């Protein structure tokens, strides 16, 4: 079985020519398998590089939801300067490592399971 892929080439400004490329379905499946293997390798390298904890950015809503703390608690931590954050377009973002530090220093009352749920949700979002 052959698969057909349209490919557009610019002819002139605002005009395109469409070329049709055919490929056997078996070759397509092999190509997709190789791409998936490369994707898994890159993900594994990123996880190895980052270690166990992913040092990504999460927003206030995610922090409050997964750690089961109030918005006011998070606001109080910001006001006291006990948590580092970045504000982008009026929205606050926190590093996961910063949330981990707060848990280790017992500045917030939450469990490691809640933090693991936050990290799991972050990884799902990133993928």
Secondary structure as GFF3:
##gff-version 3
##sequence-region A 1 127
A	DSSP	beta_strand	2	12	.	.	.	ID=ss1
A	DSSP	beta_strand	15	24	.	.	.	ID=ss2
A	DSSP	alpha_helix	25	50	.	.	.	ID=ss3
A	DSSP	beta_strand	57	59	.	.	.	ID=ss4
A	DSSP	alpha_helix	60	67	.	.	.	ID=ss5
A	DSSP	alpha_helix	71	80	.	.	.	ID=ss6
A	DSSP	beta_strand	86	88	.	.	.	ID=ss7
A	DSSP	beta_strand	91	95	.	.	.	ID=ss8
A	DSSP	alpha_helix	96	104	.	.	.	ID=ss9
A	DSSP	alpha_helix	112	126	.	.	.	ID=ss10
###
